[in-house]
């Protein structure tokens, strides 16, 4: 499994809460069934300091990735 987190600025002069994102890619242990997952979280009500790709988007991507991989076993 490989992944990359990110936090993108948003709004005029970065005035709005940023977007949290996470991109991931994995294969089954035998190298088959590649899966790519991209998650973007736009939460205008979250505390600005709590917004991060690893904190918000990565857990969602993990759940999706696990569900897809488990369905292919």
PDB file of N, CA, C, O and CB in Angstrom:
ATOM      1  N   UNK A   1       0.857  -1.178   0.000  1.00  0.00           N
ATOM      2  CA  UNK A   1       0.000   0.000   0.000  1.00  0.00           C
ATOM      3  C   UNK A   1       0.891   1.225   0.000  1.00  0.00           C
ATOM      4  O   UNK A   1       1.864   1.308   0.749  1.00  0.00           O
ATOM      5  CB  UNK A   1      -0.968   0.007   1.223  1.00  0.00           C
ATOM      6  N   UNK A   2       0.543   2.169  -0.848  1.00  0.00           N
ATOM      7  CA  UNK A   2       1.229   3.452  -0.856  1.00  0.00           C
ATOM      8  C   UNK A   2       0.200   4.552  -0.770  1.00  0.00           C
ATOM      9  O   UNK A   2      -0.931   4.382  -1.228  1.00  0.00           O
ATOM     10  CB  UNK A   2       2.106   3.616  -2.116  1.00  0.00           C
ATOM     11  N   UNK A   3       0.572   5.677  -0.192  1.00  0.00           N
ATOM     12  CA  UNK A   3      -0.384   6.770  -0.070  1.00  0.00           C
ATOM     13  C   UNK A   3       0.292   8.105   0.108  1.00  0.00           C
ATOM     14  O   UNK A   3       1.467   8.180   0.468  1.00  0.00           O
ATOM     15  CB  UNK A   3      -1.312   6.522   1.079  1.00  0.00           C
ATOM     16  N   UNK A   4      -0.455   9.155  -0.145  1.00  0.00           N
ATOM     17  CA  UNK A   4       0.034  10.524   0.012  1.00  0.00           C
ATOM     18  C   UNK A   4      -1.085  11.385   0.565  1.00  0.00           C
ATOM     19  O   UNK A   4      -2.195  11.394   0.033  1.00  0.00           O
ATOM     20  CB  UNK A   4       0.555  11.095  -1.337  1.00  0.00           C
ATOM     21  N   UNK A   5      -0.788  12.114   1.640  1.00  0.00           N
ATOM     22  CA  UNK A   5      -1.754  13.035   2.226  1.00  0.00           C
ATOM     23  C   UNK A   5      -1.538  14.432   1.676  1.00  0.00           C
ATOM     24  O   UNK A   5      -0.494  14.733   1.098  1.00  0.00           O
ATOM     25  CB  UNK A   5      -1.648  13.038   3.759  1.00  0.00           C
ATOM     26  N   UNK A   6      -2.531  15.273   1.863  1.00  0.00           N
ATOM     27  CA  UNK A   6      -2.393  16.662   1.466  1.00  0.00           C
ATOM     28  C   UNK A   6      -3.459  17.527   2.100  1.00  0.00           C
ATOM     29  O   UNK A   6      -4.509  17.051   2.530  1.00  0.00           O
ATOM     30  CB  UNK A   6      -2.450  16.788  -0.034  1.00  0.00           C
ATOM     31  N   UNK A   7      -3.158  18.807   2.143  1.00  0.00           N
ATOM     32  CA  UNK A   7      -4.111  19.807   2.611  1.00  0.00           C
ATOM     33  C   UNK A   7      -4.028  20.962   1.626  1.00  0.00           C
ATOM     34  O   UNK A   7      -2.972  21.578   1.482  1.00  0.00           O
ATOM     35  CB  UNK A   7      -3.808  20.274   4.099  1.00  0.00           C
ATOM     36  N   UNK A   8      -5.130  21.263   0.946  1.00  0.00           N
ATOM     37  CA  UNK A   8      -5.136  22.289  -0.092  1.00  0.00           C
ATOM     38  C   UNK A   8      -5.781  23.571   0.420  1.00  0.00           C
ATOM     39  O   UNK A   8      -6.843  23.544   1.042  1.00  0.00           O
ATOM     40  CB  UNK A   8      -5.872  21.786  -1.340  1.00  0.00           C
ATOM     41  N   UNK A   9      -5.125  24.686   0.149  1.00  0.00           N
ATOM     42  CA  UNK A   9      -5.686  25.980   0.529  1.00  0.00           C
ATOM     43  C   UNK A   9      -6.983  26.218  -0.225  1.00  0.00           C
ATOM     44  O   UNK A   9      -7.195  25.686  -1.315  1.00  0.00           O
ATOM     45  CB  UNK A   9      -4.683  27.121   0.252  1.00  0.00           C
ATOM     46  N   UNK A  10      -7.853  27.031   0.379  1.00  0.00           N
ATOM     47  CA  UNK A  10      -9.169  27.247  -0.200  1.00  0.00           C
ATOM     48  C   UNK A  10      -9.648  28.646   0.158  1.00  0.00           C
ATOM     49  O   UNK A  10      -9.416  29.124   1.268  1.00  0.00           O
ATOM     50  CB  UNK A  10     -10.174  26.178   0.290  1.00  0.00           C
ATOM     51  N   UNK A  11     -10.313  29.295  -0.779  1.00  0.00           N
ATOM     52  CA  UNK A  11     -10.880  30.622  -0.532  1.00  0.00           C
ATOM     53  C   UNK A  11      -9.923  31.736  -0.926  1.00  0.00           C
ATOM     54  O   UNK A  11      -8.738  31.501  -1.164  1.00  0.00           O
ATOM     55  CB  UNK A  11     -11.256  30.766   0.929  1.00  0.00           C
ATOM     56  N   UNK A  12     -10.448  32.934  -0.990  1.00  0.00           N
ATOM     57  CA  UNK A  12      -9.645  34.108  -1.327  1.00  0.00           C
ATOM     58  C   UNK A  12      -8.623  34.322  -0.214  1.00  0.00           C
ATOM     59  O   UNK A  12      -8.985  34.431   0.958  1.00  0.00           O
ATOM     60  CB  UNK A  12     -10.545  35.380  -1.521  1.00  0.00           C
ATOM     61  N   UNK A  13      -7.350  34.380  -0.585  1.00  0.00           N
ATOM     62  CA  UNK A  13      -6.253  34.564   0.372  1.00  0.00           C
ATOM     63  C   UNK A  13      -6.298  33.505   1.478  1.00  0.00           C
ATOM     64  O   UNK A  13      -5.985  33.785   2.635  1.00  0.00           O
ATOM     65  CB  UNK A  13      -6.314  35.975   0.991  1.00  0.00           C
ATOM     66  N   UNK A  14      -6.697  32.275   1.098  1.00  0.00           N
ATOM     67  CA  UNK A  14      -6.763  31.149   2.035  1.00  0.00           C
ATOM     68  C   UNK A  14      -7.703  31.433   3.210  1.00  0.00           C
ATOM     69  O   UNK A  14      -7.432  31.027   4.341  1.00  0.00           O
ATOM     70  CB  UNK A  14      -5.367  30.824   2.559  1.00  0.00           C
ATOM     71  N   UNK A  15      -8.802  32.127   2.936  1.00  0.00           N
ATOM     72  CA  UNK A  15      -9.723  32.548   3.994  1.00  0.00           C
ATOM     73  C   UNK A  15     -10.683  31.451   4.447  1.00  0.00           C
ATOM     74  O   UNK A  15     -11.221  31.527   5.551  1.00  0.00           O
ATOM     75  CB  UNK A  15     -10.514  33.730   3.525  1.00  0.00           C
ATOM     76  N   UNK A  16     -10.904  30.451   3.631  1.00  0.00           N
ATOM     77  CA  UNK A  16     -11.829  29.364   3.980  1.00  0.00           C
ATOM     78  C   UNK A  16     -11.043  28.164   4.508  1.00  0.00           C
ATOM     79  O   UNK A  16      -9.830  28.072   4.323  1.00  0.00           O
ATOM     80  CB  UNK A  16     -12.689  28.951   2.749  1.00  0.00           C
ATOM     81  N   UNK A  17     -11.750  27.250   5.166  1.00  0.00           N
ATOM     82  CA  UNK A  17     -11.094  26.033   5.637  1.00  0.00           C
ATOM     83  C   UNK A  17     -10.490  25.278   4.461  1.00  0.00           C
ATOM     84  O   UNK A  17     -11.095  25.218   3.391  1.00  0.00           O
ATOM     85  CB  UNK A  17     -12.090  25.134   6.401  1.00  0.00           C
ATOM     86  N   UNK A  18      -9.308  24.702   4.645  1.00  0.00           N
ATOM     87  CA  UNK A  18      -8.673  23.957   3.558  1.00  0.00           C
ATOM     88  C   UNK A  18      -9.384  22.634   3.290  1.00  0.00           C
ATOM     89  O   UNK A  18     -10.208  22.181   4.084  1.00  0.00           O
ATOM     90  CB  UNK A  18      -7.205  23.700   3.884  1.00  0.00           C
ATOM     91  N   UNK A  19      -9.048  22.028   2.159  1.00  0.00           N
ATOM     92  CA  UNK A  19      -9.525  20.696   1.820  1.00  0.00           C
ATOM     93  C   UNK A  19      -8.484  19.689   2.309  1.00  0.00           C
ATOM     94  O   UNK A  19      -7.280  19.928   2.211  1.00  0.00           O
ATOM     95  CB  UNK A  19      -9.780  20.554   0.276  1.00  0.00           C
ATOM     96  N   UNK A  20      -8.955  18.579   2.829  1.00  0.00           N
ATOM     97  CA  UNK A  20      -8.059  17.489   3.224  1.00  0.00           C
ATOM     98  C   UNK A  20      -8.186  16.388   2.178  1.00  0.00           C
ATOM     99  O   UNK A  20      -9.296  16.046   1.771  1.00  0.00           O
ATOM    100  CB  UNK A  20      -8.399  16.949   4.669  1.00  0.00           C
ATOM    101  N   UNK A  21      -7.060  15.830   1.742  1.00  0.00           N
ATOM    102  CA  UNK A  21      -7.139  14.773   0.744  1.00  0.00           C
ATOM    103  C   UNK A  21      -6.134  13.664   1.025  1.00  0.00           C
ATOM    104  O   UNK A  21      -5.145  13.855   1.734  1.00  0.00           O
ATOM    105  CB  UNK A  21      -6.910  15.345  -0.645  1.00  0.00           C
ATOM    106  N   UNK A  22      -6.416  12.505   0.450  1.00  0.00           N
ATOM    107  CA  UNK A  22      -5.526  11.354   0.559  1.00  0.00           C
ATOM    108  C   UNK A  22      -5.699  10.510  -0.694  1.00  0.00           C
ATOM    109  O   UNK A  22      -6.819  10.224  -1.116  1.00  0.00           O
ATOM    110  CB  UNK A  22      -5.821  10.517   1.851  1.00  0.00           C
ATOM    111  N   UNK A  23      -4.576  10.115  -1.281  1.00  0.00           N
ATOM    112  CA  UNK A  23      -4.550   9.253  -2.462  1.00  0.00           C
ATOM    113  C   UNK A  23      -3.820   7.975  -2.059  1.00  0.00           C
ATOM    114  O   UNK A  23      -2.768   8.040  -1.423  1.00  0.00           O
ATOM    115  CB  UNK A  23      -3.848   9.964  -3.699  1.00  0.00           C
ATOM    116  N   UNK A  24      -4.367   6.809  -2.422  1.00  0.00           N
ATOM    117  CA  UNK A  24      -3.694   5.558  -2.073  1.00  0.00           C
ATOM    118  C   UNK A  24      -3.808   4.539  -3.206  1.00  0.00           C
ATOM    119  O   UNK A  24      -4.694   4.615  -4.057  1.00  0.00           O
ATOM    120  CB  UNK A  24      -4.283   4.977  -0.778  1.00  0.00           C
ATOM    121  N   UNK A  25      -2.873   3.579  -3.181  1.00  0.00           N
ATOM    122  CA  UNK A  25      -2.804   2.537  -4.202  1.00  0.00           C
ATOM    123  C   UNK A  25      -2.332   1.255  -3.524  1.00  0.00           C
ATOM    124  O   UNK A  25      -1.432   1.289  -2.685  1.00  0.00           O
ATOM    125  CB  UNK A  25      -1.847   2.946  -5.384  1.00  0.00           C
ATOM    126  N   UNK A  26      -2.930   0.138  -3.883  1.00  0.00           N
ATOM    127  CA  UNK A  26      -2.515  -1.150  -3.310  1.00  0.00           C
ATOM    128  C   UNK A  26      -2.831  -2.284  -4.273  1.00  0.00           C
ATOM    129  O   UNK A  26      -3.644  -2.145  -5.186  1.00  0.00           O
ATOM    130  CB  UNK A  26      -3.210  -1.395  -1.953  1.00  0.00           C
ATOM    131  N   UNK A  27      -2.164  -3.410  -4.045  1.00  0.00           N
ATOM    132  CA  UNK A  27      -2.440  -4.659  -4.756  1.00  0.00           C
ATOM    133  C   UNK A  27      -2.571  -5.764  -3.717  1.00  0.00           C
ATOM    134  O   UNK A  27      -2.113  -5.623  -2.583  1.00  0.00           O
ATOM    135  CB  UNK A  27      -1.312  -4.992  -5.804  1.00  0.00           C
ATOM    136  N   UNK A  28      -3.194  -6.855  -4.112  1.00  0.00           N
ATOM    137  CA  UNK A  28      -3.229  -8.030  -3.251  1.00  0.00           C
ATOM    138  C   UNK A  28      -1.803  -8.569  -3.102  1.00  0.00           C
ATOM    139  O   UNK A  28      -0.945  -8.250  -3.925  1.00  0.00           O
ATOM    140  CB  UNK A  28      -4.187  -9.124  -3.830  1.00  0.00           C
ATOM    141  N   UNK A  29      -1.531  -9.377  -2.074  1.00  0.00           N
ATOM    142  CA  UNK A  29      -0.172  -9.892  -1.869  1.00  0.00           C
ATOM    143  C   UNK A  29       0.427 -10.602  -3.088  1.00  0.00           C
ATOM    144  O   UNK A  29       1.645 -10.593  -3.266  1.00  0.00           O
ATOM    145  CB  UNK A  29      -0.174 -10.839  -0.711  1.00  0.00           C
ATOM    146  N   UNK A  30      -0.409 -11.212  -3.924  1.00  0.00           N
ATOM    147  CA  UNK A  30       0.111 -11.893  -5.120  1.00  0.00           C
ATOM    148  C   UNK A  30       0.336 -10.935  -6.288  1.00  0.00           C
ATOM    149  O   UNK A  30       0.713 -11.364  -7.378  1.00  0.00           O
ATOM    150  CB  UNK A  30      -0.846 -12.994  -5.547  1.00  0.00           C
ATOM    151  N   UNK A  31       0.107  -9.644  -6.067  1.00  0.00           N
ATOM    152  CA  UNK A  31       0.334  -8.641  -7.104  1.00  0.00           C
ATOM    153  C   UNK A  31      -0.860  -8.372  -7.991  1.00  0.00           C
ATOM    154  O   UNK A  31      -0.790  -7.541  -8.897  1.00  0.00           O
ATOM    155  CB  UNK A  31       1.465  -9.055  -7.947  1.00  0.00           C
ATOM    156  N   UNK A  32      -1.958  -9.068  -7.740  1.00  0.00           N
ATOM    157  CA  UNK A  32      -3.147  -8.892  -8.575  1.00  0.00           C
ATOM    158  C   UNK A  32      -4.088  -7.841  -7.999  1.00  0.00           C
ATOM    159  O   UNK A  32      -3.879  -7.327  -6.900  1.00  0.00           O
ATOM    160  CB  UNK A  32      -3.884 -10.217  -8.729  1.00  0.00           C
ATOM    161  N   UNK A  33      -5.104  -7.543  -8.751  1.00  0.00           N
ATOM    162  CA  UNK A  33      -6.211  -6.671  -8.330  1.00  0.00           C
ATOM    163  C   UNK A  33      -5.772  -5.308  -7.807  1.00  0.00           C
ATOM    164  O   UNK A  33      -6.032  -4.982  -6.649  1.00  0.00           O
ATOM    165  CB  UNK A  33      -7.009  -7.358  -7.271  1.00  0.00           C
ATOM    166  N   UNK A  34      -5.109  -4.505  -8.643  1.00  0.00           N
ATOM    167  CA  UNK A  34      -4.730  -3.173  -8.171  1.00  0.00           C
ATOM    168  C   UNK A  34      -5.963  -2.321  -7.851  1.00  0.00           C
ATOM    169  O   UNK A  34      -6.989  -2.401  -8.527  1.00  0.00           O
ATOM    170  CB  UNK A  34      -3.863  -2.468  -9.223  1.00  0.00           C
ATOM    171  N   UNK A  35      -5.834  -1.513  -6.814  1.00  0.00           N
ATOM    172  CA  UNK A  35      -6.921  -0.641  -6.369  1.00  0.00           C
ATOM    173  C   UNK A  35      -6.343   0.744  -6.101  1.00  0.00           C
ATOM    174  O   UNK A  35      -5.313   0.871  -5.439  1.00  0.00           O
ATOM    175  CB  UNK A  35      -7.628  -1.214  -5.090  1.00  0.00           C
ATOM    176  N   UNK A  36      -6.996   1.772  -6.608  1.00  0.00           N
ATOM    177  CA  UNK A  36      -6.619   3.155  -6.311  1.00  0.00           C
ATOM    178  C   UNK A  36      -7.813   3.845  -5.668  1.00  0.00           C
ATOM    179  O   UNK A  36      -8.950   3.680  -6.112  1.00  0.00           O
ATOM    180  CB  UNK A  36      -6.159   3.915  -7.603  1.00  0.00           C
ATOM    181  N   UNK A  37      -7.549   4.618  -4.619  1.00  0.00           N
ATOM    182  CA  UNK A  37      -8.604   5.334  -3.904  1.00  0.00           C
ATOM    183  C   UNK A  37      -8.165   6.781  -3.726  1.00  0.00           C
ATOM    184  O   UNK A  37      -7.031   7.049  -3.329  1.00  0.00           O
ATOM    185  CB  UNK A  37      -8.911   4.665  -2.522  1.00  0.00           C
ATOM    186  N   UNK A  38      -9.064   7.709  -4.022  1.00  0.00           N
ATOM    187  CA  UNK A  38      -8.822   9.135  -3.785  1.00  0.00           C
ATOM    188  C   UNK A  38      -9.972   9.681  -2.954  1.00  0.00           C
ATOM    189  O   UNK A  38     -11.139   9.462  -3.276  1.00  0.00           O
ATOM    190  CB  UNK A  38      -8.679   9.925  -5.133  1.00  0.00           C
ATOM    191  N   UNK A  39      -9.635  10.393  -1.881  1.00  0.00           N
ATOM    192  CA  UNK A  39     -10.644  10.969  -0.999  1.00  0.00           C
ATOM    193  C   UNK A  39     -10.342  12.448  -0.811  1.00  0.00           C
ATOM    194  O   UNK A  39      -9.210  12.821  -0.500  1.00  0.00           O
ATOM    195  CB  UNK A  39     -10.683  10.229   0.372  1.00  0.00           C
ATOM    196  N   UNK A  40     -11.349  13.287  -0.999  1.00  0.00           N
ATOM    197  CA  UNK A  40     -11.251  14.722  -0.715  1.00  0.00           C
ATOM    198  C   UNK A  40     -12.347  15.060   0.279  1.00  0.00           C
ATOM    199  O   UNK A  40     -13.511  14.721   0.066  1.00  0.00           O
ATOM    200  CB  UNK A  40     -11.378  15.592  -2.027  1.00  0.00           C
ATOM    201  N   UNK A  41     -11.976  15.733   1.373  1.00  0.00           N
ATOM    202  CA  UNK A  41     -12.940  16.124   2.397  1.00  0.00           C
ATOM    203  C   UNK A  41     -13.027  17.642   2.428  1.00  0.00           C
ATOM    204  O   UNK A  41     -12.029  18.331   2.641  1.00  0.00           O
ATOM    205  CB  UNK A  41     -12.541  15.560   3.794  1.00  0.00           C
ATOM    206  N   UNK A  42     -14.225  18.149   2.213  1.00  0.00           N
ATOM    207  CA  UNK A  42     -14.512  19.579   2.317  1.00  0.00           C
ATOM    208  C   UNK A  42     -15.449  19.744   3.510  1.00  0.00           C
ATOM    209  O   UNK A  42     -16.635  19.434   3.405  1.00  0.00           O
ATOM    210  CB  UNK A  42     -15.152  20.158   0.979  1.00  0.00           C
ATOM    211  N   UNK A  43     -14.939  20.225   4.634  1.00  0.00           N
ATOM    212  CA  UNK A  43     -15.762  20.359   5.839  1.00  0.00           C
ATOM    213  C   UNK A  43     -15.638  21.778   6.368  1.00  0.00           C
ATOM    214  O   UNK A  43     -14.705  22.097   7.106  1.00  0.00           O
ATOM    215  CB  UNK A  43     -15.342  19.326   6.928  1.00  0.00           C
ATOM    216  N   UNK A  44     -16.574  22.619   5.989  1.00  0.00           N
ATOM    217  CA  UNK A  44     -16.506  24.021   6.396  1.00  0.00           C
ATOM    218  C   UNK A  44     -16.783  24.225   7.872  1.00  0.00           C
ATOM    219  O   UNK A  44     -16.526  25.306   8.402  1.00  0.00           O
ATOM    220  CB  UNK A  44     -17.475  24.832   5.593  1.00  0.00           C
ATOM    221  N   UNK A  45     -17.306  23.205   8.552  1.00  0.00           N
ATOM    222  CA  UNK A  45     -17.643  23.349   9.966  1.00  0.00           C
ATOM    223  C   UNK A  45     -16.564  22.795  10.896  1.00  0.00           C
ATOM    224  O   UNK A  45     -16.656  22.969  12.111  1.00  0.00           O
ATOM    225  CB  UNK A  45     -18.953  22.657  10.248  1.00  0.00           C
ATOM    226  N   UNK A  46     -15.557  22.142  10.356  1.00  0.00           N
ATOM    227  CA  UNK A  46     -14.489  21.582  11.187  1.00  0.00           C
ATOM    228  C   UNK A  46     -13.580  22.697  11.686  1.00  0.00           C
ATOM    229  O   UNK A  46     -13.444  23.740  11.046  1.00  0.00           O
ATOM    230  CB  UNK A  46     -13.672  20.532  10.398  1.00  0.00           C
ATOM    231  N   UNK A  47     -12.965  22.461  12.826  1.00  0.00           N
ATOM    232  CA  UNK A  47     -11.971  23.391  13.350  1.00  0.00           C
ATOM    233  C   UNK A  47     -10.784  23.380  12.389  1.00  0.00           C
ATOM    234  O   UNK A  47     -10.274  22.312  12.050  1.00  0.00           O
ATOM    235  CB  UNK A  47     -11.532  23.006  14.816  1.00  0.00           C
ATOM    236  N   UNK A  48     -10.345  24.540  11.956  1.00  0.00           N
ATOM    237  CA  UNK A  48      -9.266  24.656  10.971  1.00  0.00           C
ATOM    238  C   UNK A  48      -8.031  23.853  11.386  1.00  0.00           C
ATOM    239  O   UNK A  48      -7.378  23.247  10.537  1.00  0.00           O
ATOM    240  CB  UNK A  48      -8.887  26.125  10.775  1.00  0.00           C
ATOM    241  N   UNK A  49      -7.709  23.842  12.669  1.00  0.00           N
ATOM    242  CA  UNK A  49      -6.522  23.129  13.146  1.00  0.00           C
ATOM    243  C   UNK A  49      -6.682  21.610  13.090  1.00  0.00           C
ATOM    244  O   UNK A  49      -5.691  20.883  13.166  1.00  0.00           O
ATOM    245  CB  UNK A  49      -6.205  23.551  14.563  1.00  0.00           C
ATOM    246  N   UNK A  50      -7.908  21.128  12.961  1.00  0.00           N
ATOM    247  CA  UNK A  50      -8.164  19.683  12.910  1.00  0.00           C
ATOM    248  C   UNK A  50      -8.203  19.137  11.489  1.00  0.00           C
ATOM    249  O   UNK A  50      -8.358  17.931  11.297  1.00  0.00           O
ATOM    250  CB  UNK A  50      -9.469  19.368  13.601  1.00  0.00           C
ATOM    251  N   UNK A  51      -8.065  20.002  10.496  1.00  0.00           N
ATOM    252  CA  UNK A  51      -8.180  19.579   9.103  1.00  0.00           C
ATOM    253  C   UNK A  51      -6.810  19.168   8.575  1.00  0.00           C
ATOM    254  O   UNK A  51      -5.882  19.973   8.507  1.00  0.00           O
ATOM    255  CB  UNK A  51      -8.783  20.708   8.232  1.00  0.00           C
ATOM    256  N   UNK A  52      -6.709  17.890   8.204  1.00  0.00           N
ATOM    257  CA  UNK A  52      -5.481  17.376   7.598  1.00  0.00           C
ATOM    258  C   UNK A  52      -5.824  16.140   6.776  1.00  0.00           C
ATOM    259  O   UNK A  52      -6.813  15.455   7.041  1.00  0.00           O
ATOM    260  CB  UNK A  52      -4.406  17.043   8.685  1.00  0.00           C
ATOM    261  N   UNK A  53      -5.006  15.871   5.792  1.00  0.00           N
ATOM    262  CA  UNK A  53      -5.231  14.682   4.981  1.00  0.00           C
ATOM    263  C   UNK A  53      -5.137  13.408   5.795  1.00  0.00           C
ATOM    264  O   UNK A  53      -5.933  12.487   5.615  1.00  0.00           O
ATOM    265  CB  UNK A  53      -4.245  14.633   3.847  1.00  0.00           C
ATOM    266  N   UNK A  54      -4.155  13.354   6.699  1.00  0.00           N
ATOM    267  CA  UNK A  54      -3.983  12.170   7.521  1.00  0.00           C
ATOM    268  C   UNK A  54      -5.068  12.001   8.570  1.00  0.00           C
ATOM    269  O   UNK A  54      -5.415  10.879   8.939  1.00  0.00           O
ATOM    270  CB  UNK A  54      -2.654  12.214   8.187  1.00  0.00           C
ATOM    271  N   UNK A  55      -5.603  13.115   9.050  1.00  0.00           N
ATOM    272  CA  UNK A  55      -6.600  13.059  10.110  1.00  0.00           C
ATOM    273  C   UNK A  55      -8.019  12.836   9.632  1.00  0.00           C
ATOM    274  O   UNK A  55      -8.805  12.174  10.309  1.00  0.00           O
ATOM    275  CB  UNK A  55      -6.553  14.301  10.888  1.00  0.00           C
ATOM    276  N   UNK A  56      -8.359  13.385   8.467  1.00  0.00           N
ATOM    277  CA  UNK A  56      -9.736  13.283   7.972  1.00  0.00           C
ATOM    278  C   UNK A  56      -9.885  12.346   6.774  1.00  0.00           C
ATOM    279  O   UNK A  56     -10.753  11.473   6.777  1.00  0.00           O
ATOM    280  CB  UNK A  56     -10.239  14.650   7.596  1.00  0.00           C
ATOM    281  N   UNK A  57      -9.057  12.519   5.764  1.00  0.00           N
ATOM    282  CA  UNK A  57      -9.240  11.765   4.521  1.00  0.00           C
ATOM    283  C   UNK A  57      -8.657  10.352   4.574  1.00  0.00           C
ATOM    284  O   UNK A  57      -9.252   9.422   4.031  1.00  0.00           O
ATOM    285  CB  UNK A  57      -8.611  12.518   3.380  1.00  0.00           C
ATOM    286  N   UNK A  58      -7.503  10.178   5.220  1.00  0.00           N
ATOM    287  CA  UNK A  58      -6.858   8.861   5.244  1.00  0.00           C
ATOM    288  C   UNK A  58      -7.707   7.778   5.911  1.00  0.00           C
ATOM    289  O   UNK A  58      -7.764   6.666   5.386  1.00  0.00           O
ATOM    290  CB  UNK A  58      -5.536   8.962   5.957  1.00  0.00           C
ATOM    291  N   UNK A  59      -8.367   8.045   7.037  1.00  0.00           N
ATOM    292  CA  UNK A  59      -9.203   6.988   7.619  1.00  0.00           C
ATOM    293  C   UNK A  59     -10.350   6.547   6.699  1.00  0.00           C
ATOM    294  O   UNK A  59     -10.724   5.374   6.692  1.00  0.00           O
ATOM    295  CB  UNK A  59      -9.776   7.464   8.939  1.00  0.00           C
ATOM    296  N   UNK A  60     -10.895   7.471   5.935  1.00  0.00           N
ATOM    297  CA  UNK A  60     -11.953   7.122   4.978  1.00  0.00           C
ATOM    298  C   UNK A  60     -11.368   6.239   3.878  1.00  0.00           C
ATOM    299  O   UNK A  60     -11.946   5.213   3.520  1.00  0.00           O
ATOM    300  CB  UNK A  60     -12.602   8.406   4.366  1.00  0.00           C
ATOM    301  N   UNK A  61     -10.214   6.649   3.345  1.00  0.00           N
ATOM    302  CA  UNK A  61      -9.555   5.863   2.297  1.00  0.00           C
ATOM    303  C   UNK A  61      -9.212   4.467   2.800  1.00  0.00           C
ATOM    304  O   UNK A  61      -9.350   3.492   2.061  1.00  0.00           O
ATOM    305  CB  UNK A  61      -8.284   6.575   1.809  1.00  0.00           C
ATOM    306  N   UNK A  62      -8.769   4.359   4.044  1.00  0.00           N
ATOM    307  CA  UNK A  62      -8.437   3.052   4.620  1.00  0.00           C
ATOM    308  C   UNK A  62      -9.660   2.139   4.627  1.00  0.00           C
ATOM    309  O   UNK A  62      -9.571   0.970   4.251  1.00  0.00           O
ATOM    310  CB  UNK A  62      -7.888   3.214   6.051  1.00  0.00           C
ATOM    311  N   UNK A  63     -10.791   2.672   5.052  1.00  0.00           N
ATOM    312  CA  UNK A  63     -12.019   1.866   5.094  1.00  0.00           C
ATOM    313  C   UNK A  63     -12.430   1.398   3.705  1.00  0.00           C
ATOM    314  O   UNK A  63     -12.816   0.244   3.520  1.00  0.00           O
ATOM    315  CB  UNK A  63     -13.158   2.666   5.727  1.00  0.00           C
ATOM    316  N   UNK A  64     -12.345   2.298   2.731  1.00  0.00           N
ATOM    317  CA  UNK A  64     -12.705   1.945   1.354  1.00  0.00           C
ATOM    318  C   UNK A  64     -11.733   0.899   0.814  1.00  0.00           C
ATOM    319  O   UNK A  64     -12.152  -0.097   0.223  1.00  0.00           O
ATOM    320  CB  UNK A  64     -12.706   3.205   0.444  1.00  0.00           C
ATOM    321  N   UNK A  65     -10.433   1.126   1.017  1.00  0.00           N
ATOM    322  CA  UNK A  65      -9.411   0.199   0.522  1.00  0.00           C
ATOM    323  C   UNK A  65      -9.600  -1.186   1.135  1.00  0.00           C
ATOM    324  O   UNK A  65      -9.539  -2.188   0.423  1.00  0.00           O
ATOM    325  CB  UNK A  65      -7.999   0.731   0.837  1.00  0.00           C
ATOM    326  N   UNK A  66      -9.828  -1.255   2.450  1.00  0.00           N
ATOM    327  CA  UNK A  66     -10.037  -2.549   3.104  1.00  0.00           C
ATOM    328  C   UNK A  66     -11.264  -3.264   2.543  1.00  0.00           C
ATOM    329  O   UNK A  66     -11.224  -4.471   2.305  1.00  0.00           O
ATOM    330  CB  UNK A  66     -10.187  -2.362   4.617  1.00  0.00           C
ATOM    331  N   UNK A  67     -12.346  -2.530   2.333  1.00  0.00           N
ATOM    332  CA  UNK A  67     -13.572  -3.139   1.807  1.00  0.00           C
ATOM    333  C   UNK A  67     -13.353  -3.704   0.404  1.00  0.00           C
ATOM    334  O   UNK A  67     -13.796  -4.811   0.099  1.00  0.00           O
ATOM    335  CB  UNK A  67     -14.712  -2.110   1.786  1.00  0.00           C
ATOM    336  N   UNK A  68     -12.675  -2.948  -0.439  1.00  0.00           N
ATOM    337  CA  UNK A  68     -12.437  -3.404  -1.813  1.00  0.00           C
ATOM    338  C   UNK A  68     -11.508  -4.613  -1.819  1.00  0.00           C
ATOM    339  O   UNK A  68     -11.792  -5.608  -2.487  1.00  0.00           O
ATOM    340  CB  UNK A  68     -11.837  -2.267  -2.669  1.00  0.00           C
ATOM    341  N   UNK A  69     -10.406  -4.538  -1.085  1.00  0.00           N
ATOM    342  CA  UNK A  69      -9.450  -5.652  -1.066  1.00  0.00           C
ATOM    343  C   UNK A  69     -10.088  -6.900  -0.467  1.00  0.00           C
ATOM    344  O   UNK A  69      -9.893  -7.999  -0.986  1.00  0.00           O
ATOM    345  CB  UNK A  69      -8.186  -5.270  -0.270  1.00  0.00           C
ATOM    346  N   UNK A  70     -10.842  -6.750   0.607  1.00  0.00           N
ATOM    347  CA  UNK A  70     -11.499  -7.912   1.212  1.00  0.00           C
ATOM    348  C   UNK A  70     -12.527  -8.539   0.274  1.00  0.00           C
ATOM    349  O   UNK A  70     -12.752  -9.748   0.325  1.00  0.00           O
ATOM    350  CB  UNK A  70     -12.174  -7.511   2.519  1.00  0.00           C
ATOM    351  N   UNK A  71     -13.148  -7.734  -0.576  1.00  0.00           N
ATOM    352  CA  UNK A  71     -14.131  -8.279  -1.518  1.00  0.00           C
ATOM    353  C   UNK A  71     -13.470  -9.063  -2.647  1.00  0.00           C
ATOM    354  O   UNK A  71     -14.133  -9.852  -3.320  1.00  0.00           O
ATOM    355  CB  UNK A  71     -14.975  -7.156  -2.102  1.00  0.00           C
ATOM    356  N   UNK A  72     -12.170  -8.856  -2.863  1.00  0.00           N
ATOM    357  CA  UNK A  72     -11.452  -9.531  -3.943  1.00  0.00           C
ATOM    358  C   UNK A  72     -10.739 -10.792  -3.477  1.00  0.00           C
ATOM    359  O   UNK A  72     -10.188 -11.523  -4.300  1.00  0.00           O
ATOM    360  CB  UNK A  72     -10.452  -8.589  -4.562  1.00  0.00           C
ATOM    361  N   UNK A  73     -10.738 -11.060  -2.187  1.00  0.00           N
ATOM    362  CA  UNK A  73     -10.031 -12.245  -1.666  1.00  0.00           C
ATOM    363  C   UNK A  73     -10.839 -13.496  -1.908  1.00  0.00           C
ATOM    364  O   UNK A  73     -10.409 -14.589  -1.540  1.00  0.00           O
ATOM    365  CB  UNK A  73      -9.741 -12.097  -0.166  1.00  0.00           C
TER     366      UNK A  73
END
